[in-house]
Amino acid sequence: MAYCSSSHASPSFTSCFSSAQVTKKYDVFISFRGEDTRNNFTSFLYGALYKSNITVFIDNELNRGDEISPSLMNAIEESNISVIIFSEGYASSSWCLKELVKILECKKTYNQIVLPVFYHIDPSHVRNQTGTFGHGFATLVKHFKDKELTDRWRNALTEAANLSGYTATYSTSECDLLEKIVSDLWDILNYLSPANNKDLVGIQLIINYIMRFLIRLYDLRNVHTLGIWGMGGIGKTTVAEAIFNKIRIQFEASYFALNVREKSRSQNKLALLRNELLSTILQDRHSNIDFTITKRRLGCRRVLLVFDDVTCLSQIEFLLGDLNSLGPGSQVIITSRNKQVLKNCGVHEHNIYKIGGLFHCEALRLFSRYAFRQNYPKIDYDELSNRVVNYAKGVPLALKVLGSSLLDKSKEVWESAINKLEIIPHEDIQKVLKISYDGLNDLEKNIFLDIACFLRLENRGFVIEFLNACDFYAEIGISVLIDKCLVAISHDNKITTHYLLQEMGWEIVRQESTKDPGERSRLWHHEDICSVLEENTGTKAIEAICLDMSKEVDIKHLQPSALAMMRKLRFFKLHNPNYEENYINKVFVSGGLNSVSSELRYLCWHGCPLKSLQSNFGLKNLVALDMPHSNIEQLWTSVQLIKLKHIDLSYSKYLRRISDLFLTPNLETLILEGCTSLFEISSSLQCLDKLAILNLRYCRSLHSLPTGIRLKSLRKVMLSKCSNLKTFPEISCAIEELFLDDTLIEEFSSSIQNLSRLVILDLNKCFMLESLPSNICLLKSLEHLNLSQCLKLVGLPENLGNLEALKVLKAESFAKTEVPASIVNLHFLVELNLTNCCIEELPENLGQLSALEVLIIARNNFESVPTSIMDLSKLFYLDLSYCKRLQSLPQLPRNLRSIDAHRCTSLELSSSLSILFNRDISPSARVNFSNCFKLVCQNEFNDTVKDALQRIDIMRRGNSRMVYLTEYKFFYNSGALRICFLL
């Protein structure tokens, strides 16, 4: 027997990977030469297919009276697969050749699968039309004078012979060959059939994406590995199974190793799995992976393997050894909850696909299939169904479990079940999710529970700092949790976790003491916290309290000893995210607190009623103090806080002075914004060598700062709205951002040139600032400079162009200003705002500002704009409004998206202005010439605008690619013209 399996025919149908499959009338069309094979091979094949329930079309199925040719052509189109049986006389039949041409057309047009069978004939004779096969073809061609037709037949024979298929020689066992063909056809039809498994709801796009990815990986020279990664219950196995069923037909052998984690708990079960895997791949139940011959045979087989729910590399090694020992072109898919495991198994980072949750509409459909056995909720169950779907947050496992549990239940039962879920999660869901948690060590478990109970959605930097202060080795711990899909980092650098995983964490803590919240390690539910604090039932078990006071209606009063028994308290947070005016704090304590645990790392109390932090507070391990809107009048005295890094007392209106900062030598952030009574900051500020951020915004009683703030780590100083601050001290050369807007600063020291790292300097509304030191233009790192409304400043520095890194320059409302010629040297300038600076003339070489995107020169006195403005190729916004002396406009940059020239009362029509309207309108354009009275009086301009609007309207209606025109206005009667193109 000699035949080539259809499993080698992947080039014929891999293009179907991303194609949606359409149900056809026939599974298989058989093209054959009746005289050669009707009563033998073709008949046997038809019988085998019929017994296998495969729908077959052959020409003897035609009804009498049908027109043969059109019926046959339609039958070919209506088939998923065409099997061509090439026999000795096949090419001597014009009818067969017409079928062949049509079949190959369908292959090209509809991705039809084409499988040739070379029956008692050499494929090369078909390919080259030689031998007895070629003789029959040559005889036929003599009867046709249409060379184009015969060339088409000849090309079709060559193309079909190049396809992989089956060869049956005289020594072939036709029984075995027929069995192989039927088996392969079943595999192909299984691949082609649209998925009707209800578990595939919402993941077809994922499957299609991975299939396209596999096509890009397609390479017969190497072994490829793909990882599917995600949290428990998210659908990894379902996706892997669907892909496996679709592509297994391409391989010589395939095996799906289901639930490796579960089977690896028993060495016997894992050994049985290995034996089954090897016997399936090698068709030999005696195979042993330790034998060299077995490894050699594996290296000769192109196989597809799926290892499901792998938890460590040793499982793969036990089952198969080295994945690279498989035959070239093999594909291995591994699913795991742990990304690091996939990497350890040899899966490249770029070959790991993370499965996310379902969108709401897809989740609702999947839930409805289990809860109602249909694709949508029953009448009157919409709201209840949406509540369940919102709870599940797109996790298929949760949707299936909850849907099944609510099937045929009354609305009252639904309500009860949903209310219970808010307190106690469903145990079947928890059991699956908790597998990942159970695989953590003690430190990793503590990190996860901290994140689930009170650190979710906190900034990653803060979380790491707090956890490290608790000796939890945060970086490696969080990395492990990320790899295991227990937590993630959001795009804005916050720690997050799926709601169901957070709920799992809550339940783990609740199980520590189901009856008594005071015996749990972490408290976050407001009712539990208020009960423990008010009833003074806290114990040494409590490590963290996080109370959202916005959820409390009533004021709570604590006893002075409320925290005394909580000796392990690491985290204490009473916060109000709503910042209700005069009602931020809802927890009060009479006479102050007696003591606080020395284990405390984080103390947060919004609106704290305490006037001071008593010396008996054990705060030696405190890392962060967060008490905005508090009643604090003074901090501690004679208490060394070496570990304290962050203080936030913003809007503590009774705080008058900050002293003894030498007690906090490692302080990095000091936020006193809005402390309106603060009038003094101790010179001990100079001891804070690690201070990076100093925020004193809105400290209106502050008249001065300590002399010389030369702190080597200081990066950002915010003194905005310190409306009584008149002097500014010498400051660290490392400063990067300096905000002095709305202060009474009168002058700068010439030492400003030493601020070599300064990136942002904001002097907006420094009304008393009379001059800038000439060396300010030596700041080589400065990117943002705001001098707007510095009313006593006269003009911009002549050497402004030396600020070579400058990107944004704002200088609104200066006295009479001449634009320095050096400004054109600002090659990185993106935004320039010179509004209301009494400018009479703009630099002729303005067009040299090659990076400029926004130019705002409104309310000035110039009469014209330099023609070089056309060279500003990146300019998209131009504001010329209220330039009442402006008479004409030059040709404007082609990429301009918006021009505002309203109240340019002297502006007249020019050829360049006509060009603005006659050229192609940009995809997004706004043009405002309202109250440009001289323009409105010119009929030529009105006609120009009318033509432009008409062209836009024609484009809108005539070009299907244009976005609809949503607005354009043209007012005449008011004496104002407004044109607004919104495409």
MILUM-439353 format. One record per residue (C-alpha): residue in three letters; y, z negated, x. Coordinates in steps of 0.1 Angstrom, whole numbers, plus 5000, padded with zeros to 4 digits. Example, Ala and Ser with C-alpha at 12.3 -4.5 7.8 and 13.67 -1.06 7.14 Angstrom:
BEGIN
ALA495549225123/SER498949295137/
//
This chain:
BEGIN
MET500050005000/ALA503550085013/TYR506650034992/CYS510249914997/SER511249634974/SER514349664953/SER515449344968/HIS516749564996/ALA518849764972/SER521849534972/PRO524349804981/SER523649964947/PHE524849674928/THR526749414948/SER529949584936/CYS529049444902/PHE529649084914/SER533149074900/SER532649314871/ALA532349184836/GLN529049294822/VAL528849474788/THR525749454766/LYS524049794766/LYS521649954740/TYR518850004766/ASP517749794796/VAL516150084815/PHE516450464814/ILE513550654830/SER514150994845/PHE510951184854/ARG509351524855/GLY506951524825/GLU504451764839/ASP503951544870/THR503951184858/ARG504151164820/ASN500451084816/ASN500050864847/PHE502650664866/THR505450704841/SER503150614812/PHE501850304831/LEU505450194840/TYR506650234804/GLY503650024792/ALA504349754817/LEU508049734808/TYR507249734771/LYS504849444775/SER507549254794/ASN509949304764/ILE512249534785/THR513949794763/VAL513150134777/PHE514450484769/ILE512250794777/ASP512651134762/ASN509751124738/GLU511750854719/LEU514151124706/ASN514151174669/ARG513251524657/GLY516251744649/ASP518451554675/GLU520351774699/ILE518551684731/SER521251714758/PRO523951494741/SER521451244730/LEU520051214766/MET523551184781/ASN524450904756/ALA521150724764/ILE521950724801/GLU525350584794/GLU523850314771/SER521450194798/ASN521949914823/ILE519550054849/SER518250404856/VAL514850444873/ILE514450794888/ILE510750894895/PHE511051164921/SER507851374921/GLU506851704937/GLY508151914908/TYR511251704899/ALA513751944916/SER512252244899/SER513652124865/SER517252194857/TRP516951934830/CYS515951664855/LEU518751754878/LYS521351734849/GLU519951384842/LEU520251304878/VAL523951414880/LYS524751214849/ILE522950904862/LEU525050914894/GLU528250964875/CYS527350644855/LYS526650464888/LYS530150544900/THR531950494867/TYR530050204851/ASN528350044882/GLN525050134867/ILE522050024888/VAL520050314901/LEU516550264915/PRO514550564929/VAL510750574930/PHE509450834955/TYR506050914939/HIS503651084963/ILE506551234981/ASP508551165013/PRO512151045007/SER513451275035/HIS512151575015/VAL514351474986/ARG517251405009/ASN517151735027/GLN515351944999/THR512552035022/GLY508752065019/THR507052144986/PHE509851944969/GLY512452174985/HIS510552484977/GLY510652404940/PHE514452344942/ALA515052664961/THR513152864934/LEU515252704907/VAL518552774925/LYS517753144926/HIS518153154888/PHE521653004889/LYS524653194902/ASP527052894897/LYS527352774933/GLU529452474922/LEU526652364899/THR523852404925/ASP525952224951/ARG526451934927/TRP522651914923/ARG522051934960/ASN524551654967/ALA523051444939/LEU519551464954/THR520951364988/GLU522851074974/ALA519950944953/ALA517550974982/ASN519850755003/LEU519450474978/SER516950194986/GLY514050194962/TYR510250224961/THR507850464979/ALA504350514965/THR501950694988/TYR498350794979/SER497150474995/THR499550254975/SER498150014949/GLU499950134918/CYS499149814900/ASP500949604927/LEU503849854928/LEU504249844890/GLU504249464891/LYS506849454918/ILE509149704899/VAL508849504867/SER509649174885/ASP512649324902/LEU513949484870/TRP513749144854/ASP515748994882/ILE518449264879/LEU518649234841/ASN518948854845/TYR521848914869/LEU523449164846/SER523148964814/PRO526348774804/ALA525948404807/ASN525348234774/ASN524647884788/LYS527047654770/ASP527447464803/LEU529347754818/VAL532347714796/GLY535547734816/ILE533847794850/GLN533348164848/LEU536548224868/ILE535247984895/ILE531948174896/ASN533748504898/TYR535948374927/ILE532948254947/MET531148584940/ARG534048784954/PHE534148544984/LEU530448604990/ILE531048984990/ARG533548935018/LEU530948735037/TYR528349005032/ASP526849075066/LEU523249145074/ARG523649025110/ASN524348655105/VAL523348355084/HIS526148245061/THR526747905047/LEU528947815017/GLY529847465006/ILE530647364970/TRP532547024970/GLY533746794943/MET533446464926/GLY530446364906/GLY530046524872/ILE532546804880/GLY530047094877/LYS528947164913/THR525347204904/THR526147424873/VAL528247654894/ALA525647674922/GLU522847744897/ALA524848024880/ILE525648194914/PHE522048154925/ASN520748324894/LYS523148614898/ILE522548694935/ARG518948594941/ILE517848954935/GLN519449064967/PHE517148854989/GLU513548874999/ALA512948524987/SER515048244972/TYR514747874964/PHE516947614946/ALA516447264960/LEU517647054932/ASN518946694936/VAL518246644973/ARG519946304973/GLU517646164946/LYS514546294962/SER515446174996/ARG515145814984/SER511345864988/GLN509946025019/ASN506946154998/LYS509246334973/LEU511246485001/ALA508146605018/LEU506846764985/LEU510246934982/ARG509847075017/ASN506347205011/GLU507547374978/LEU510547534996/LEU508447675024/SER505547795002/THR508047974979/ILE509948145008/LEU506948235028/GLN504348275000/ASP502148045019/ARG501347695007/HIS499947595042/SER503247655060/ASN504447375083/ILE508047365096/ASP506847205128/PHE504747515137/THR506347785158/ILE504748055137/THR506447915106/LYS509847925123/ARG509248275135/ARG508348385100/LEU511548225086/GLY513548415111/CYS512148745097/ARG513048665060/ARG516448735044/VAL516548445020/LEU518848264996/LEU518747884996/VAL520647624976/PHE520547264986/ASP521947054958/ASP523646714962/VAL523246674999/THR524446345014/CYS523546385051/LEU522646645077/SER519246485083/GLN518146595048/ILE518646965057/GLU517046915091/PHE513946755075/LEU513647035049/LEU514247335071/GLY515347245106/ASP518147475119/LEU519847685092/ASN520547955118/SER516848005123/LEU516748195090/GLY516648575090/PRO519848775094/GLY521748825062/SER520448495047/GLN522848295025/VAL522747905022/ILE524747724996/ILE525147344998/THR526647124972/SER527946774981/ARG530446514970/ASN531246465007/LYS533246735026/GLN532346585059/VAL528646635052/LEU529247005045/LYS531047035079/ASN528246845096/CYS525747095080/GLY527647385097/VAL529847495068/HIS533247615081/GLU536347465065/HIS537347805051/ASN533947835034/ILE534247515014/TYR535147554978/LYS536447244959/ILE535647234922/GLY538447104900/GLY538446994864/LEU538647224833/PHE541847314816/HIS542447144783/CYS541547444761/GLU538247494780/ALA537547124780/LEU538047114742/ARG535647404737/LEU532947244759/PHE533346904741/SER533147074707/ARG529847244716/TYR528346904721/ALA530246704694/PHE530146964666/ARG527747234679/GLN530547494676/ASN533447604698/TYR536247404680/PRO536647064663/LYS535847014627/ILE538646984601/ASP540346644604/TYR538846584639/ASP541546764659/GLU543546464669/LEU540446254677/SER538946534697/ASN542146574717/ARG542146204725/VAL538646224739/VAL539446544759/ASN542546384773/TYR540546084784/ALA537946304801/LYS540546474822/GLY538546794825/VAL535246644839/PRO532346844823/LEU529946544826/ALA532246324806/LEU532846584780/LYS529146644775/VAL528246274774/LEU531046174750/GLY530446484728/SER526746404725/SER527446044717/LEU529846134689/LEU527746404673/ASP527446354635/LYS529346024637/SER532045924611/LYS535745914619/GLU535545534618/VAL532945544646/TRP535045784666/GLU538045564664/SER536045264675/ALA534345454703/ILE537745584716/ASN539345234715/LYS536345094734/LEU536745354761/GLU540245234768/ILE538644894778/ILE535044964788/PRO534045314801/HIS530945484790/GLU528045364812/ASP526345704815/ILE529545844830/GLN530045544853/LYS526545564866/VAL527045914879/LEU530545854893/LYS529545524910/ILE527045694933/SER529845794956/TYR531345444956/ASP527945284963/GLY527745494995/LEU530845335010/ASN530945045034/ASP532844715025/LEU536144825040/GLU536045165023/LYS535244994990/ASN538144764993/ILE540445055001/PHE539245244970/LEU539644944947/ASP543144884960/ILE544045244953/ALA542445244919/CYS544044924908/PHE547544924922/LEU548145194949/ARG547545514930/LEU550645744931/GLU552145544960/ASN553445724990/ARG550745785016/GLY552745635044/PHE553245305025/VAL549645295015/ILE548445335050/GLU550945075063/PHE549844815036/LEU546144875041/ASN546444855079/ALA548344525075/CYS545244405056/ASP543044515086/PHE541344785065/TYR541645065091/ALA543345285066/GLU543345625083/ILE539645655087/GLY538945485054/ILE541145715034/SER539746015053/VAL536245915041/LEU537445875005/ILE539046215006/ASP535846375019/LYS533946204991/CYS536346324965/LEU537245964955/VAL540946004963/ALA543246294972/ILE546746354986/SER549146524963/HIS551546794973/ASP554346534975/ASN552246314998/LYS551146054973/ILE547745894971/THR546045994939/THR542645964923/HIS541046114891/TYR541645904861/LEU537845854855/LEU537445744891/GLN540345504886/GLU538645374855/MET535445334874/GLY537345114899/TRP538744904871/GLU535344854856/ILE533844744890/VAL536544484892/ARG536144384856/GLN532444324862/GLU533344054888/SER534043834858/THR533943984824/LYS535143664806/ASP537743514830/PRO540443744845/GLY541443464869/GLU538143504887/ARG538643874895/SER539944014928/ARG542544244913/LEU544644224881/TRP546644524867/HIS546344494829/HIS549444324815/GLU547644104791/ASP545243974817/ILE548143904841/CYS550243734816/SER547343514805/VAL546543414841/LEU550243344850/GLU551243164818/GLU548142954816/ASN548042894853/THR544442994856/GLY544743184889/THR542043124915/LYS541443204952/ALA539443514940/ILE542743694932/GLU543843924959/ALA546344144940/ILE548544144909/CYS550344454897/LEU552344404864/ASP554244684847/MET556844484829/SER557944774808/LYS554744724788/GLU555744364780/VAL557944294750/ASP558343914753/ILE559843714782/LYS557243524801/HIS557943184818/LEU555843074847/GLN555142724860/PRO556342654896/SER552642634907/ALA551642964891/LEU550743124924/ALA549742814943/MET545942854938/MET545943224947/ARG545243164984/LYS543943524991/LEU546843704973/ARG547744014994/PHE549744214969/PHE552144084943/LYS554144344923/LEU556144284891/HIS557944614885/ASN559744784857/PRO559745164862/ASN562145214833/TYR564945004849/GLU566144884816/GLU569744784820/ASN570144394821/TYR566544374810/ILE564544464841/ASN562844134847/LYS560743974820/VAL559043704841/PHE561043384848/VAL560143064866/SER561842734861/GLY562942554893/GLY561442814916/LEU557942874929/ASN556242594949/SER554342814973/VAL553043164979/SER549943264998/SER550343335036/GLU548043635031/LEU550743815011/ARG551544155026/TYR553644304998/LEU556044124976/CYS557744324949/TRP559644164920/HIS562244384902/GLY565044164888/CYS563643864906/PRO565343554891/LEU565043344923/LYS568243284942/SER566543254975/LEU563143274991/GLN562142914999/SER561042815033/ASN557742695019/PHE556743055011/GLY554043155035/LEU555343505043/LYS554243535079/ASN552043845071/LEU554644005048/VAL555144375056/ALA557444485027/LEU559844295005/ASP560944494974/MET563344314951/PRO565944554936/HIS568244414909/SER567344054919/ASN569443734917/ILE568943674954/GLU572043524970/GLN570543475005/LEU567243545022/TRP565343295044/THR566643085072/SER564642985103/VAL561543175091/GLN560043415116/LEU558843735099/ILE557443935127/LYS555344175106/LEU558144255080/LYS559044625082/HIS560844705049/ILE563444525029/ASP564844664996/LEU567344444979/SER569344724963/TYR571644634934/SER571244264940/LYS574744194928/TYR574843824940/LEU573943894976/ARG576943824997/ARG575743825033/ILE572843935055/SER572243705084/ASP569543605109/LEU568143955111/PHE566743855145/LEU563943685125/THR562644025115/PRO562544215149/ASN560144485136/LEU562244585106/GLU562244965100/THR564045005067/LEU566944805053/ILE568044915018/LEU571044725004/GLU572444994982/GLY574544874953/CYS574944524966/THR578544514953/SER579244154965/LEU577944205001/PHE580944165024/GLU579244075057/ILE576344205078/SER575543985107/SER575844115143/SER572144025145/LEU571644375131/GLN571944495167/CYS568644325174/LEU566644565152/ASP565444815177/LYS562944965153/LEU565345005124/ALA565145375113/ILE566945375079/LEU570045175070/ASN571245225034/LEU574545055024/ARG575645294996/TYR577945154970/CYS578544824990/ARG582144824978/SER583044484993/LEU581944585028/HIS585044625050/SER583344665084/LEU580144685103/PRO579044505134/THR580544645165/GLY578244895181/ILE575044985162/ARG573245135192/LEU569745105178/LYS567345345196/SER565145415165/LEU567945455140/ARG567645795123/LYS569545775090/VAL572645575080/MET574045595044/LEU577445445038/SER578445665009/LYS580845504984/CYS581645215006/SER585145244993/ASN586644975015/LEU585045075048/LYS587845195071/THR586245195105/PHE582945325119/PRO581345165149/GLU579645325179/ILE576245435168/SER572845525181/CYS572645865199/ALA569245915181/ILE570945935146/GLU569946245126/GLU571646195092/LEU575046025087/PHE576545995052/LEU580145865052/ASP581246035020/ASP583845854997/THR584845605024/LEU588245505038/ILE587245615074/GLU590445715092/GLU589145855124/PHE586145925146/SER585645815181/SER585346095207/SER581845965214/ILE580646155184/GLN579646425209/ASN576846195220/LEU575046235187/SER573046515200/ARG570346485174/LEU572646475144/VAL571546725117/ILE573546615086/LEU577146495086/ASP578646425052/LEU582346345051/ASN583046455015/LYS586046284999/CYS587046095030/PHE590646105018/MET592045905047/LEU590446105075/GLU593346265093/SER591646455121/LEU588346545137/PRO587646495174/SER587746835191/ASN584246765206/ILE582646755172/CYS581747115178/LEU579447015206/LEU576846885181/LYS574247145189/SER571747015163/LEU574146995134/GLU572847195104/HIS574747055074/LEU578446975076/ASN580446865045/LEU584246835049/SER585146895013/GLN588146714999/CYS589246565032/LEU592746605019/LYS594546495051/LEU592646735074/VAL594647035083/GLY592447335090/LEU588947375104/PRO588347335142/GLU589047655162/ASN585847615181/LEU583747585149/GLY581547875160/ASN580147645187/LEU578047475161/GLU575247715168/ALA572647555145/LEU574847515115/LYS573247635082/VAL575547485055/LEU579347445057/LYS581247295028/ALA585047265031/GLU586447264996/SER590047174988/PHE591647175023/ALA595347205028/LYS596447555038/THR593647685060/GLU593147975083/VAL589548065088/PRO588848025125/ALA587748355141/SER584848175158/ILE583148125124/VAL581448455128/ASN579448315156/LEU577448095131/HIS574448325131/PHE572248075112/LEU574847995085/VAL573148035050/GLU575847875028/LEU579647885032/ASN581947715007/LEU585647745013/THR586847694977/ASN590547614972/CYS591647615008/CYS594747835003/ILE593148105025/GLU595448415027/GLU593248625049/LEU589448645056/PRO588148745090/GLU587649125092/ASN584249075109/LEU582948845082/GLY579849075080/GLN578548925113/LEU577348625094/SER573948795092/ALA572048495077/LEU574548425049/GLU573048405014/VAL575748214995/LEU579448274998/ILE581848064977/ILE585548144984/ALA586948084949/ARG590647964942/ASN592148124973/ASN595148344980/PHE593748654998/GLU594348994983/SER591349174996/VAL587849115009/PRO586849265043/THR584749585040/SER582349425065/ILE581049215037/MET578649505029/ASP576749415061/LEU575749075046/SER572249205038/LYS570948865027/LEU573848775004/PHE572748714969/TYR575548494954/LEU579348564957/ASP581948344940/LEU585548484939/SER586648314907/TYR590348224903/CYS591348434933/LYS594448544913/ARG595948764941/LEU592748954947/GLN593449324939/SER590349514949/LEU586749474960/PRO585049674988/GLN581549804984/LEU579249494981/PRO575849414996/ARG572949584978/ASN570949264974/LEU573649084956/ARG572248914925/SER575348734912/ILE579048784914/ASP581548554897/ALA585048704896/HIS586348554864/ARG590148484863/CYS590848734891/THR593848844871/SER595149104896/LEU591849274902/GLU591949654895/LEU589249924893/SER588150074926/SER585550324936/SER583350044951/LEU583549854918/SER582250164900/ILE579450184925/LEU578449834916/PHE577749944881/ASN576450294888/ARG573750194912/ASP570350064903/ILE570749714887/SER568849444906/PRO565849274890/SER568048974883/ALA571749024880/ARG574748824868/VAL578248984868/ASN581148784855/PHE584648944852/SER585948744823/ASN589748724820/CYS590249004846/PHE593049144824/LYS593949444845/LEU590349564845/VAL590049544807/CYS593149764803/GLN591550044823/ASN589650284801/GLU587750424831/PHE586350084839/ASN585350024803/ASP583550354803/THR581750264835/VAL580549934821/LYS579450104789/ASP577450354809/ALA575850084830/LEU574849884799/GLN573450194783/ARG571350274814/ILE570049924814/ASP569049944778/ILE567250274784/MET565350124813/ARG564449834792/ARG562950044764/GLY561550324786/ASN559950144815/SER556949924807/ARG557349754840/MET560849624833/VAL561149274821/TYR562949264788/LEU566749254788/THR567448924772/GLU571248914773/TYR574249134779/LYS577749084765/PHE580849294764/PHE583949144748/TYR587149344741/ASN589049174714/SER589648854732/GLY591249024761/ALA588348904783/LEU585449104798/ARG582148924804/ILE579149114816/CYS575948924821/PHE572849114831/LEU569648904827/LEU566649124834/
//
